[in-house]
């Protein structure tokens, strides 16, 4: 397995403080504050075209849960268009071309 960058992917109920050992890139936290549950797909790689990057995972986030990423690569994410109804497809991709060396949180 080839590791291009340090990636820490966590399912969290809350983040208490900063992630230790962070040397490059920054932290982005996806937060489900709105729906009972929502599926989220994340991709990480070098291309600004999200479809070209490998899938990190597809996760279901319950209300209040967070998914944190630490990386220097391009991070892309999208959620179910209508949470709870997978037949409706996905939203458009959201992306960060590089994570600033800070902790940022995005509500889905």
Secondary structure, DSSP 8 states (H G I E B T S, - for coil): ----S----EEES---S--TT--SSEEEEEE--SSSEEEEEEEEES-SSGGGSEEEEEEEEETT-EEEEEESSEEEEEEBSSTT-GGG-B---EEESS--SSEEEEE-
